[in-house]
Amino acid sequence: MVADKTRSLKESGAHKVLSADCGCLMNINGSLEKQKEALRGQHLASFLWQRTGGAQ
């Protein structure tokens, strides 16, 4: 299943992957790392925290 997901993500041309599912992110990121891909997933909460300035 993760092979299908990572293939689709790479084919989409996405520069960033966001998800609220930590287990799915760990699985996808691990697979992408093994494939030596630069694309990585990020948790939605972390993305929003960064985009809104975090604890500034």
mmCIF file as Biopython writes it, N, C-alpha, C and O atoms, coordinates in Angstrom:
data_model
#
loop_
_atom_site.group_PDB
_atom_site.id
_atom_site.type_symbol
_atom_site.label_atom_id
_atom_site.label_alt_id
_atom_site.label_comp_id
_atom_site.label_asym_id
_atom_site.label_entity_id
_atom_site.label_seq_id
_atom_site.pdbx_PDB_ins_code
_atom_site.Cartn_x
_atom_site.Cartn_y
_atom_site.Cartn_z
_atom_site.occupancy
_atom_site.B_iso_or_equiv
_atom_site.auth_seq_id
_atom_site.auth_asym_id
_atom_site.pdbx_PDB_model_num
ATOM 1   N N  . MET A ? 1  ? 0.814  -1.183 0.000   1.0 0.0 1  A 1 
ATOM 2   C CA . MET A ? 1  ? 0.000  0.000  0.000   1.0 0.0 1  A 1 
ATOM 3   C C  . MET A ? 1  ? 0.869  1.263  0.000   1.0 0.0 1  A 1 
ATOM 4   O O  . MET A ? 1  ? 0.571  2.226  -0.707  1.0 0.0 1  A 1 
ATOM 5   N N  . VAL A ? 2  ? 1.944  1.253  0.796   1.0 0.0 2  A 1 
ATOM 6   C CA . VAL A ? 2  ? 2.793  2.436  0.852   1.0 0.0 2  A 1 
ATOM 7   C C  . VAL A ? 2  ? 3.498  2.677  -0.483  1.0 0.0 2  A 1 
ATOM 8   O O  . VAL A ? 2  ? 3.773  3.822  -0.843  1.0 0.0 2  A 1 
ATOM 9   N N  . ALA A ? 3  ? 3.791  1.604  -1.216  1.0 0.0 3  A 1 
ATOM 10  C CA . ALA A ? 3  ? 4.416  1.771  -2.532  1.0 0.0 3  A 1 
ATOM 11  C C  . ALA A ? 3  ? 3.472  2.510  -3.475  1.0 0.0 3  A 1 
ATOM 12  O O  . ALA A ? 3  ? 3.902  3.373  -4.240  1.0 0.0 3  A 1 
ATOM 13  N N  . ASP A ? 4  ? 2.191  2.172  -3.420  1.0 0.0 4  A 1 
ATOM 14  C CA . ASP A ? 4  ? 1.196  2.877  -4.239  1.0 0.0 4  A 1 
ATOM 15  C C  . ASP A ? 4  ? 1.096  4.342  -3.840  1.0 0.0 4  A 1 
ATOM 16  O O  . ASP A ? 4  ? 1.029  5.225  -4.695  1.0 0.0 4  A 1 
ATOM 17  N N  . LYS A ? 5  ? 1.088  4.591  -2.533  1.0 0.0 5  A 1 
ATOM 18  C CA . LYS A ? 5  ? 0.975  5.970  -2.044  1.0 0.0 5  A 1 
ATOM 19  C C  . LYS A ? 5  ? 2.185  6.803  -2.453  1.0 0.0 5  A 1 
ATOM 20  O O  . LYS A ? 5  ? 2.027  7.914  -2.959  1.0 0.0 5  A 1 
ATOM 21  N N  . THR A ? 6  ? 3.386  6.280  -2.242  1.0 0.0 6  A 1 
ATOM 22  C CA . THR A ? 6  ? 4.579  7.064  -2.572  1.0 0.0 6  A 1 
ATOM 23  C C  . THR A ? 6  ? 4.709  7.272  -4.079  1.0 0.0 6  A 1 
ATOM 24  O O  . THR A ? 6  ? 5.142  8.334  -4.525  1.0 0.0 6  A 1 
ATOM 25  N N  . ARG A ? 7  ? 4.343  6.279  -4.851  1.0 0.0 7  A 1 
ATOM 26  C CA . ARG A ? 7  ? 4.378  6.427  -6.308  1.0 0.0 7  A 1 
ATOM 27  C C  . ARG A ? 7  ? 3.419  7.538  -6.755  1.0 0.0 7  A 1 
ATOM 28  O O  . ARG A ? 7  ? 3.776  8.379  -7.581  1.0 0.0 7  A 1 
ATOM 29  N N  . SER A ? 8  ? 2.228  7.533  -6.215  1.0 0.0 8  A 1 
ATOM 30  C CA . SER A ? 8  ? 1.240  8.559  -6.561  1.0 0.0 8  A 1 
ATOM 31  C C  . SER A ? 8  ? 1.699  9.946  -6.127  1.0 0.0 8  A 1 
ATOM 32  O O  . SER A ? 8  ? 1.511  10.920 -6.856  1.0 0.0 8  A 1 
ATOM 33  N N  . LEU A ? 9  ? 2.295  10.037 -4.953  1.0 0.0 9  A 1 
ATOM 34  C CA . LEU A ? 9  ? 2.792  11.333 -4.475  1.0 0.0 9  A 1 
ATOM 35  C C  . LEU A ? 9  ? 3.896  11.865 -5.387  1.0 0.0 9  A 1 
ATOM 36  O O  . LEU A ? 9  ? 3.897  13.042 -5.746  1.0 0.0 9  A 1 
ATOM 37  N N  . LYS A ? 10 ? 4.832  10.995 -5.757  1.0 0.0 10 A 1 
ATOM 38  C CA . LYS A ? 10 ? 5.920  11.417 -6.645  1.0 0.0 10 A 1 
ATOM 39  C C  . LYS A ? 10 ? 5.380  11.832 -8.008  1.0 0.0 10 A 1 
ATOM 40  O O  . LYS A ? 10 ? 5.811  12.841 -8.565  1.0 0.0 10 A 1 
ATOM 41  N N  . GLU A ? 11 ? 4.443  11.064 -8.545  1.0 0.0 11 A 1 
ATOM 42  C CA . GLU A ? 11 ? 3.873  11.370 -9.857  1.0 0.0 11 A 1 
ATOM 43  C C  . GLU A ? 11 ? 3.050  12.657 -9.850  1.0 0.0 11 A 1 
ATOM 44  O O  . GLU A ? 11 ? 2.886  13.296 -10.890 1.0 0.0 11 A 1 
ATOM 45  N N  . SER A ? 12 ? 2.535  13.036 -8.687  1.0 0.0 12 A 1 
ATOM 46  C CA . SER A ? 12 ? 1.705  14.242 -8.594  1.0 0.0 12 A 1 
ATOM 47  C C  . SER A ? 12 ? 2.534  15.524 -8.731  1.0 0.0 12 A 1 
ATOM 48  O O  . SER A ? 12 ? 2.000  16.583 -9.063  1.0 0.0 12 A 1 
ATOM 49  N N  . GLY A ? 13 ? 3.837  15.419 -8.474  1.0 0.0 13 A 1 
ATOM 50  C CA . GLY A ? 13 ? 4.689  16.603 -8.517  1.0 0.0 13 A 1 
ATOM 51  C C  . GLY A ? 13 ? 4.615  17.421 -7.233  1.0 0.0 13 A 1 
ATOM 52  O O  . GLY A ? 13 ? 5.100  18.552 -7.190  1.0 0.0 13 A 1 
ATOM 53  N N  . ALA A ? 14 ? 4.015  16.861 -6.189  1.0 0.0 14 A 1 
ATOM 54  C CA . ALA A ? 14 ? 3.874  17.573 -4.913  1.0 0.0 14 A 1 
ATOM 55  C C  . ALA A ? 14 ? 5.247  17.926 -4.329  1.0 0.0 14 A 1 
ATOM 56  O O  . ALA A ? 14 ? 6.213  17.176 -4.474  1.0 0.0 14 A 1 
ATOM 57  N N  . HIS A ? 15 ? 5.306  19.074 -3.672  1.0 0.0 15 A 1 
ATOM 58  C CA . HIS A ? 15 ? 6.532  19.509 -3.002  1.0 0.0 15 A 1 
ATOM 59  C C  . HIS A ? 15 ? 6.446  19.270 -1.507  1.0 0.0 15 A 1 
ATOM 60  O O  . HIS A ? 15 ? 7.460  19.269 -0.809  1.0 0.0 15 A 1 
ATOM 61  N N  . LYS A ? 16 ? 5.225  19.066 -1.017  1.0 0.0 16 A 1 
ATOM 62  C CA . LYS A ? 16 ? 5.004  18.856 0.415   1.0 0.0 16 A 1 
ATOM 63  C C  . LYS A ? 16 ? 3.797  17.942 0.569   1.0 0.0 16 A 1 
ATOM 64  O O  . LYS A ? 16 ? 2.844  18.008 -0.208  1.0 0.0 16 A 1 
ATOM 65  N N  . VAL A ? 17 ? 3.854  17.095 1.578   1.0 0.0 17 A 1 
ATOM 66  C CA . VAL A ? 17 ? 2.756  16.181 1.886   1.0 0.0 17 A 1 
ATOM 67  C C  . VAL A ? 17 ? 2.291  16.492 3.300   1.0 0.0 17 A 1 
ATOM 68  O O  . VAL A ? 17 ? 3.097  16.510 4.230   1.0 0.0 17 A 1 
ATOM 69  N N  . LEU A ? 18 ? 1.008  16.734 3.465   1.0 0.0 18 A 1 
ATOM 70  C CA . LEU A ? 18 ? 0.443  17.008 4.782   1.0 0.0 18 A 1 
ATOM 71  C C  . LEU A ? 18 ? -0.561 15.929 5.139   1.0 0.0 18 A 1 
ATOM 72  O O  . LEU A ? 18 ? -1.311 15.457 4.285   1.0 0.0 18 A 1 
ATOM 73  N N  . SER A ? 19 ? -0.571 15.540 6.409   1.0 0.0 19 A 1 
ATOM 74  C CA . SER A ? 19 ? -1.526 14.551 6.884   1.0 0.0 19 A 1 
ATOM 75  C C  . SER A ? 19 ? -1.740 14.759 8.380   1.0 0.0 19 A 1 
ATOM 76  O O  . SER A ? 19 ? -0.876 15.298 9.072   1.0 0.0 19 A 1 
ATOM 77  N N  . ALA A ? 20 ? -2.884 14.332 8.863   1.0 0.0 20 A 1 
ATOM 78  C CA . ALA A ? 20 ? -3.158 14.368 10.301  1.0 0.0 20 A 1 
ATOM 79  C C  . ALA A ? 20 ? -2.955 12.989 10.924  1.0 0.0 20 A 1 
ATOM 80  O O  . ALA A ? 20 ? -3.198 12.814 12.118  1.0 0.0 20 A 1 
ATOM 81  N N  . ASP A ? 21 ? -2.518 12.016 10.143  1.0 0.0 21 A 1 
ATOM 82  C CA . ASP A ? 21 ? -2.337 10.637 10.605  1.0 0.0 21 A 1 
ATOM 83  C C  . ASP A ? 21 ? -0.846 10.350 10.793  1.0 0.0 21 A 1 
ATOM 84  O O  . ASP A ? 21 ? -0.115 10.157 9.822   1.0 0.0 21 A 1 
ATOM 85  N N  . CYS A ? 22 ? -0.409 10.325 12.048  1.0 0.0 22 A 1 
ATOM 86  C CA . CYS A ? 22 ? 1.021  10.129 12.355  1.0 0.0 22 A 1 
ATOM 87  C C  . CYS A ? 22 ? 1.555  8.795  11.859  1.0 0.0 22 A 1 
ATOM 88  O O  . CYS A ? 22 ? 2.672  8.729  11.346  1.0 0.0 22 A 1 
ATOM 89  N N  . GLY A ? 23 ? 0.779  7.740  12.003  1.0 0.0 23 A 1 
ATOM 90  C CA . GLY A ? 23 ? 1.232  6.420  11.555  1.0 0.0 23 A 1 
ATOM 91  C C  . GLY A ? 23 ? 1.443  6.383  10.052  1.0 0.0 23 A 1 
ATOM 92  O O  . GLY A ? 23 ? 2.433  5.833  9.570   1.0 0.0 23 A 1 
ATOM 93  N N  . CYS A ? 24 ? 0.515  6.968  9.317   1.0 0.0 24 A 1 
ATOM 94  C CA . CYS A ? 24 ? 0.628  7.025  7.865   1.0 0.0 24 A 1 
ATOM 95  C C  . CYS A ? 24 ? 1.851  7.850  7.459   1.0 0.0 24 A 1 
ATOM 96  O O  . CYS A ? 24 ? 2.585  7.468  6.548   1.0 0.0 24 A 1 
ATOM 97  N N  . LEU A ? 25 ? 2.067  8.976  8.132   1.0 0.0 25 A 1 
ATOM 98  C CA . LEU A ? 25 ? 3.232  9.815  7.838   1.0 0.0 25 A 1 
ATOM 99  C C  . LEU A ? 25 ? 4.536  9.070  8.079   1.0 0.0 25 A 1 
ATOM 100 O O  . LEU A ? 25 ? 5.459  9.162  7.270   1.0 0.0 25 A 1 
ATOM 101 N N  . MET A ? 26 ? 4.623  8.335  9.178   1.0 0.0 26 A 1 
ATOM 102 C CA . MET A ? 26 ? 5.845  7.583  9.471   1.0 0.0 26 A 1 
ATOM 103 C C  . MET A ? 26 ? 6.088  6.537  8.395   1.0 0.0 26 A 1 
ATOM 104 O O  . MET A ? 26 ? 7.224  6.339  7.966   1.0 0.0 26 A 1 
ATOM 105 N N  . ASN A ? 27 ? 5.042  5.875  7.964   1.0 0.0 27 A 1 
ATOM 106 C CA . ASN A ? 27 ? 5.160  4.846  6.934   1.0 0.0 27 A 1 
ATOM 107 C C  . ASN A ? 27 ? 5.591  5.466  5.600   1.0 0.0 27 A 1 
ATOM 108 O O  . ASN A ? 27 ? 6.514  4.969  4.954   1.0 0.0 27 A 1 
ATOM 109 N N  . ILE A ? 28 ? 4.934  6.532  5.195   1.0 0.0 28 A 1 
ATOM 110 C CA . ILE A ? 28 ? 5.258  7.201  3.926   1.0 0.0 28 A 1 
ATOM 111 C C  . ILE A ? 28 ? 6.671  7.783  3.974   1.0 0.0 28 A 1 
ATOM 112 O O  . ILE A ? 28 ? 7.449  7.591  3.040   1.0 0.0 28 A 1 
ATOM 113 N N  . ASN A ? 29 ? 7.010  8.492  5.055   1.0 0.0 29 A 1 
ATOM 114 C CA . ASN A ? 29 ? 8.341  9.092  5.156   1.0 0.0 29 A 1 
ATOM 115 C C  . ASN A ? 29 ? 9.441  8.037  5.166   1.0 0.0 29 A 1 
ATOM 116 O O  . ASN A ? 29 ? 10.496 8.236  4.564   1.0 0.0 29 A 1 
ATOM 117 N N  . GLY A ? 30 ? 9.204  6.927  5.841   1.0 0.0 30 A 1 
ATOM 118 C CA . GLY A ? 30 ? 10.188 5.853  5.858   1.0 0.0 30 A 1 
ATOM 119 C C  . GLY A ? 30 ? 10.409 5.281  4.471   1.0 0.0 30 A 1 
ATOM 120 O O  . GLY A ? 30 ? 11.544 5.024  4.068   1.0 0.0 30 A 1 
ATOM 121 N N  . SER A ? 31 ? 9.325  5.083  3.747   1.0 0.0 31 A 1 
ATOM 122 C CA . SER A ? 31 ? 9.432  4.550  2.391   1.0 0.0 31 A 1 
ATOM 123 C C  . SER A ? 31 ? 10.140 5.540  1.468   1.0 0.0 31 A 1 
ATOM 124 O O  . SER A ? 31 ? 10.996 5.146  0.676   1.0 0.0 31 A 1 
ATOM 125 N N  . LEU A ? 32 ? 9.789  6.814  1.567   1.0 0.0 32 A 1 
ATOM 126 C CA . LEU A ? 32 ? 10.439 7.833  0.732   1.0 0.0 32 A 1 
ATOM 127 C C  . LEU A ? 32 ? 11.934 7.932  1.046   1.0 0.0 32 A 1 
ATOM 128 O O  . LEU A ? 32 ? 12.753 8.117  0.146   1.0 0.0 32 A 1 
ATOM 129 N N  . GLU A ? 33 ? 12.277 7.807  2.322   1.0 0.0 33 A 1 
ATOM 130 C CA . GLU A ? 33 ? 13.690 7.854  2.712   1.0 0.0 33 A 1 
ATOM 131 C C  . GLU A ? 33 ? 14.454 6.672  2.115   1.0 0.0 33 A 1 
ATOM 132 O O  . GLU A ? 33 ? 15.561 6.848  1.605   1.0 0.0 33 A 1 
ATOM 133 N N  . LYS A ? 34 ? 13.881 5.479  2.174   1.0 0.0 34 A 1 
ATOM 134 C CA . LYS A ? 34 ? 14.521 4.295  1.588   1.0 0.0 34 A 1 
ATOM 135 C C  . LYS A ? 34 ? 14.694 4.438  0.082   1.0 0.0 34 A 1 
ATOM 136 O O  . LYS A ? 34 ? 15.640 3.902  -0.496  1.0 0.0 34 A 1 
ATOM 137 N N  . GLN A ? 35 ? 13.768 5.169  -0.554  1.0 0.0 35 A 1 
ATOM 138 C CA . GLN A ? 35 ? 13.840 5.404  -1.992  1.0 0.0 35 A 1 
ATOM 139 C C  . GLN A ? 35 ? 14.768 6.582  -2.329  1.0 0.0 35 A 1 
ATOM 140 O O  . GLN A ? 35 ? 14.943 6.929  -3.497  1.0 0.0 35 A 1 
ATOM 141 N N  . LYS A ? 36 ? 15.361 7.190  -1.289  1.0 0.0 36 A 1 
ATOM 142 C CA . LYS A ? 36 ? 16.262 8.332  -1.432  1.0 0.0 36 A 1 
ATOM 143 C C  . LYS A ? 36 ? 15.574 9.516  -2.121  1.0 0.0 36 A 1 
ATOM 144 O O  . LYS A ? 36 ? 16.182 10.238 -2.911  1.0 0.0 36 A 1 
ATOM 145 N N  . GLU A ? 37 ? 14.283 9.691  -1.795  1.0 0.0 37 A 1 
ATOM 146 C CA . GLU A ? 37 ? 13.507 10.814 -2.314  1.0 0.0 37 A 1 
ATOM 147 C C  . GLU A ? 37 ? 13.602 11.977 -1.338  1.0 0.0 37 A 1 
ATOM 148 O O  . GLU A ? 37 ? 13.681 11.770 -0.127  1.0 0.0 37 A 1 
ATOM 149 N N  . ALA A ? 38 ? 13.596 13.195 -1.858  1.0 0.0 38 A 1 
ATOM 150 C CA . ALA A ? 38 ? 13.660 14.388 -1.015  1.0 0.0 38 A 1 
ATOM 151 C C  . ALA A ? 38 ? 12.294 14.723 -0.407  1.0 0.0 38 A 1 
ATOM 152 O O  . ALA A ? 38 ? 12.226 15.355 0.647   1.0 0.0 38 A 1 
ATOM 153 N N  . LEU A ? 39 ? 11.221 14.311 -1.054  1.0 0.0 39 A 1 
ATOM 154 C CA . LEU A ? 39 ? 9.864  14.594 -0.589  1.0 0.0 39 A 1 
ATOM 155 C C  . LEU A ? 39 ? 9.636  13.976 0.780   1.0 0.0 39 A 1 
ATOM 156 O O  . LEU A ? 39 ? 9.977  12.815 1.007   1.0 0.0 39 A 1 
ATOM 157 N N  . ARG A ? 40 ? 9.059  14.749 1.689   1.0 0.0 40 A 1 
ATOM 158 C CA . ARG A ? 40 ? 8.732  14.260 3.027   1.0 0.0 40 A 1 
ATOM 159 C C  . ARG A ? 40 ? 7.353  14.771 3.428   1.0 0.0 40 A 1 
ATOM 160 O O  . ARG A ? 40 ? 6.889  15.814 2.967   1.0 0.0 40 A 1 
ATOM 161 N N  . GLY A ? 41 ? 6.725  14.006 4.295   1.0 0.0 41 A 1 
ATOM 162 C CA . GLY A ? 41 ? 5.435  14.392 4.841   1.0 0.0 41 A 1 
ATOM 163 C C  . GLY A ? 41 ? 5.603  15.148 6.142   1.0 0.0 41 A 1 
ATOM 164 O O  . GLY A ? 41 ? 6.610  15.017 6.838   1.0 0.0 41 A 1 
ATOM 165 N N  . GLN A ? 42 ? 4.594  15.942 6.453   1.0 0.0 42 A 1 
ATOM 166 C CA . GLN A ? 42 ? 4.600  16.734 7.680   1.0 0.0 42 A 1 
ATOM 167 C C  . GLN A ? 42 ? 3.196  16.672 8.282   1.0 0.0 42 A 1 
ATOM 168 O O  . GLN A ? 42 ? 2.199  16.657 7.560   1.0 0.0 42 A 1 
ATOM 169 N N  . HIS A ? 43 ? 3.135  16.638 9.596   1.0 0.0 43 A 1 
ATOM 170 C CA . HIS A ? 43 ? 1.840  16.620 10.266  1.0 0.0 43 A 1 
ATOM 171 C C  . HIS A ? 43 ? 1.157  17.970 10.075  1.0 0.0 43 A 1 
ATOM 172 O O  . HIS A ? 43 ? 1.809  19.014 10.114  1.0 0.0 43 A 1 
ATOM 173 N N  . LEU A ? 44 ? -0.135 17.944 9.871   1.0 0.0 44 A 1 
ATOM 174 C CA . LEU A ? 44 ? -0.906 19.157 9.631   1.0 0.0 44 A 1 
ATOM 175 C C  . LEU A ? 44 ? -0.741 20.168 10.761  1.0 0.0 44 A 1 
ATOM 176 O O  . LEU A ? 44 ? -0.610 21.363 10.497  1.0 0.0 44 A 1 
ATOM 177 N N  . ALA A ? 45 ? -0.746 19.720 12.002  1.0 0.0 45 A 1 
ATOM 178 C CA . ALA A ? 45 ? -0.601 20.629 13.141  1.0 0.0 45 A 1 
ATOM 179 C C  . ALA A ? 45 ? 0.763  21.332 13.115  1.0 0.0 45 A 1 
ATOM 180 O O  . ALA A ? 45 ? 0.842  22.526 13.402  1.0 0.0 45 A 1 
ATOM 181 N N  . SER A ? 46 ? 1.822  20.614 12.780  1.0 0.0 46 A 1 
ATOM 182 C CA . SER A ? 46 ? 3.166  21.215 12.695  1.0 0.0 46 A 1 
ATOM 183 C C  . SER A ? 46 ? 3.225  22.244 11.575  1.0 0.0 46 A 1 
ATOM 184 O O  . SER A ? 46 ? 3.821  23.310 11.731  1.0 0.0 46 A 1 
ATOM 185 N N  . PHE A ? 47 ? 2.609  21.923 10.455  1.0 0.0 47 A 1 
ATOM 186 C CA . PHE A ? 47 ? 2.577  22.841 9.326   1.0 0.0 47 A 1 
ATOM 187 C C  . PHE A ? 47 ? 1.856  24.133 9.708   1.0 0.0 47 A 1 
ATOM 188 O O  . PHE A ? 47 ? 2.356  25.226 9.443   1.0 0.0 47 A 1 
ATOM 189 N N  . LEU A ? 48 ? 0.690  24.011 10.324  1.0 0.0 48 A 1 
ATOM 190 C CA . LEU A ? 48 ? -0.062 25.205 10.726  1.0 0.0 48 A 1 
ATOM 191 C C  . LEU A ? 48 ? 0.679  26.017 11.780  1.0 0.0 48 A 1 
ATOM 192 O O  . LEU A ? 48 ? 0.653  27.248 11.756  1.0 0.0 48 A 1 
ATOM 193 N N  . TRP A ? 49 ? 1.337  25.328 12.704  1.0 0.0 49 A 1 
ATOM 194 C CA . TRP A ? 49 ? 2.130  25.999 13.748  1.0 0.0 49 A 1 
ATOM 195 C C  . TRP A ? 49 ? 3.221  26.865 13.103  1.0 0.0 49 A 1 
ATOM 196 O O  . TRP A ? 49 ? 3.400  28.026 13.472  1.0 0.0 49 A 1 
ATOM 197 N N  . GLN A ? 50 ? 3.938  26.295 12.150  1.0 0.0 50 A 1 
ATOM 198 C CA . GLN A ? 50 ? 4.996  27.030 11.447  1.0 0.0 50 A 1 
ATOM 199 C C  . GLN A ? 50 ? 4.426  28.194 10.659  1.0 0.0 50 A 1 
ATOM 200 O O  . GLN A ? 50 ? 4.969  29.298 10.706  1.0 0.0 50 A 1 
ATOM 201 N N  . ARG A ? 51 ? 3.337  27.962 9.934   1.0 0.0 51 A 1 
ATOM 202 C CA . ARG A ? 51 ? 2.759  28.981 9.050   1.0 0.0 51 A 1 
ATOM 203 C C  . ARG A ? 51 ? 2.177  30.152 9.826   1.0 0.0 51 A 1 
ATOM 204 O O  . ARG A ? 51 ? 2.096  31.260 9.295   1.0 0.0 51 A 1 
ATOM 205 N N  . THR A ? 52 ? 1.771  29.930 11.072  1.0 0.0 52 A 1 
ATOM 206 C CA . THR A ? 52 ? 1.159  31.006 11.861  1.0 0.0 52 A 1 
ATOM 207 C C  . THR A ? 52 ? 2.135  31.654 12.831  1.0 0.0 52 A 1 
ATOM 208 O O  . THR A ? 52 ? 1.742  32.481 13.654  1.0 0.0 52 A 1 
ATOM 209 N N  . GLY A ? 53 ? 3.404  31.283 12.736  1.0 0.0 53 A 1 
ATOM 210 C CA . GLY A ? 53 ? 4.410  31.915 13.586  1.0 0.0 53 A 1 
ATOM 211 C C  . GLY A ? 53 ? 4.702  31.188 14.881  1.0 0.0 53 A 1 
ATOM 212 O O  . GLY A ? 53 ? 5.524  31.652 15.671  1.0 0.0 53 A 1 
ATOM 213 N N  . GLY A ? 54 ? 4.063  30.081 15.117  1.0 0.0 54 A 1 
ATOM 214 C CA . GLY A ? 54 ? 4.354  29.286 16.310  1.0 0.0 54 A 1 
ATOM 215 C C  . GLY A ? 54 ? 4.157  30.064 17.591  1.0 0.0 54 A 1 
ATOM 216 O O  . GLY A ? 54 ? 3.135  30.723 17.781  1.0 0.0 54 A 1 
ATOM 217 N N  . ALA A ? 55 ? 5.134  29.986 18.463  1.0 0.0 55 A 1 
ATOM 218 C CA . ALA A ? 55 ? 5.037  30.608 19.797  1.0 0.0 55 A 1 
ATOM 219 C C  . ALA A ? 55 ? 5.583  32.020 19.827  1.0 0.0 55 A 1 
ATOM 220 O O  . ALA A ? 55 ? 5.935  32.526 20.893  1.0 0.0 55 A 1 
ATOM 221 N N  . GLN A ? 56 ? 5.657  32.653 18.691  1.0 0.0 56 A 1 
ATOM 222 C CA . GLN A ? 56 ? 6.220  34.027 18.661  1.0 0.0 56 A 1 
ATOM 223 C C  . GLN A ? 56 ? 5.348  35.013 19.372  1.0 0.0 56 A 1 
ATOM 224 O O  . GLN A ? 56 ? 5.679  36.197 19.435  1.0 0.0 56 A 1 
#
